[in-house]
Amino acid sequence: MAKAPARKTFPKKSYEALADFRHALRQFFAFSEQEANSAGLSPQQYQALLAIKGSAKGNDIGIQEIADRLLIRHHTAVELVDRLVRNGFVTRIKDKSDLRRVQVRLTAKTERVMDKLAAAHLRELKGIRPALDQLLDQFD
């Protein structure tokens, strides 16, 4: 009977590096959640607004694109956009090329909020970059 191939085990140091990196990411996510909350947004709402603002397609984005970017189902994205519309963060616009589709656009108020959030996030990333670089170097 043939022996099963030996299972490769990773050194403890690799697990420590993975755990430390995951912790650093979680700290950044906690920072991001706090910033979003202070702007009157849930973390998921902020992610949706960031997907819209950061879309390579321009200022408007479809609901399916939001779902894809947030890794959520289409109907969940519809509900999320409904809440954003009710709170005045986005508007719905009929797609001129396909009237069955709806595009989502940030409001002027939201543009200002996003500028403040982007500045805060970039400052935080610049502050933690040396630690992230050091953690990533452990994976070479």
C-alpha positions in Angstrom: 0.0 0.0 0.0 1.4 3.4 -1.0 2.0 6.0 1.6 0.2 9.2 1.5 2.4 12.1 0.5 3.8 14.0 3.5 1.8 17.0 4.3 3.7 20.2 4.2 3.5 22.1 7.5 4.2 25.8 7.7 6.5 27.2 10.3 5.1 29.0 13.3 6.6 32.2 12.0 4.3 32.0 8.9 1.3 31.7 11.0 2.4 34.6 13.2 2.9 36.8 10.1 -0.5 35.8 8.8 -2.2 36.6 12.1 -0.4 39.9 12.4 -1.3 40.9 8.9 -5.0 39.9 9.5 -4.9 42.0 12.7 -3.5 45.0 10.9 -6.3 44.7 8.3 -8.9 44.4 11.0 -7.6 47.5 12.7 -7.9 49.5 9.5 -11.4 48.1 8.9 -12.3 49.1 12.5 -11.0 52.6 11.8 -13.0 52.8 8.5 -16.2 51.6 10.3 -15.7 54.3 12.9 -15.2 57.0 10.3 -18.2 55.9 8.3 -20.4 55.9 11.4 -19.2 59.4 12.4 -20.3 60.5 8.9 -23.8 59.0 9.4 -23.1 55.9 7.3 -23.1 52.3 8.0 -19.9 50.5 6.9 -21.8 48.8 4.0 -23.2 52.2 2.9 -19.7 53.7 2.8 -18.5 50.7 0.8 -21.3 51.2 -1.7 -20.6 55.0 -2.0 -16.9 54.2 -2.4 -17.8 51.7 -5.2 -19.8 54.4 -6.9 -17.2 57.1 -6.5 -14.3 54.8 -7.4 -16.0 53.3 -10.5 -13.9 53.4 -13.6 -17.1 53.9 -15.6 -17.6 57.5 -14.4 -20.0 59.1 -12.0 -22.9 56.6 -12.4 -22.9 52.9 -11.7 -25.5 50.2 -12.0 -27.0 48.3 -9.1 -25.4 45.0 -10.3 -22.0 46.7 -10.3 -22.5 47.7 -6.7 -23.5 44.2 -5.9 -20.4 42.8 -7.6 -18.1 45.3 -5.9 -19.5 44.6 -2.4 -19.9 40.8 -3.0 -23.6 40.9 -2.2 -26.7 39.7 -4.0 -28.5 42.0 -6.4 -31.6 42.3 -4.2 -29.4 43.2 -1.2 -27.8 45.9 -3.3 -31.3 47.2 -4.3 -32.2 47.5 -0.6 -28.9 49.2 0.2 -29.5 51.7 -2.6 -33.1 52.3 -1.4 -31.7 53.3 2.0 -29.1 55.5 0.4 -31.8 57.3 -1.6 -34.0 57.8 1.4 -31.1 59.3 3.3 -30.2 61.6 0.4 -26.8 60.1 -0.4 -27.6 59.0 -3.9 -30.1 59.5 -6.7 -31.4 57.0 -9.2 -31.1 57.9 -12.9 -32.7 56.0 -15.8 -30.0 54.5 -18.1 -30.5 56.3 -21.4 -29.2 53.3 -23.4 -31.4 50.7 -21.6 -34.5 52.0 -19.9 -34.8 48.8 -17.9 -31.6 49.7 -16.0 -31.1 52.2 -13.3 -27.9 54.1 -12.6 -26.9 55.4 -9.2 -25.2 58.7 -8.7 -23.8 60.5 -5.6 -25.5 63.7 -4.5 -23.5 66.9 -4.0 -23.8 66.4 -0.2 -22.3 63.0 -0.5 -19.4 64.2 -2.7 -18.4 66.4 0.2 -18.7 63.6 2.7 -16.7 61.3 0.5 -13.9 63.9 0.2 -13.6 64.0 4.0 -13.7 60.3 4.4 -11.1 59.8 1.7 -8.8 62.3 3.3 -9.1 60.5 6.7 -8.6 57.0 5.1 -5.5 58.2 3.2 -4.0 59.7 6.3 -4.6 56.5 8.2 -3.1 54.4 5.4 0.0 56.6 5.3 0.4 56.2 9.0 0.2 52.4 9.0 2.0 51.8 5.7 5.4 51.2 7.3 3.9 48.5 9.5 2.0 47.0 6.6 5.2 47.0 4.4 7.1 45.2 7.2 4.3 42.6 7.5 4.2 42.1 3.8 8.0 41.7 3.6 7.7 38.6 5.8 5.8 36.8 2.9 8.7 37.0 0.4 
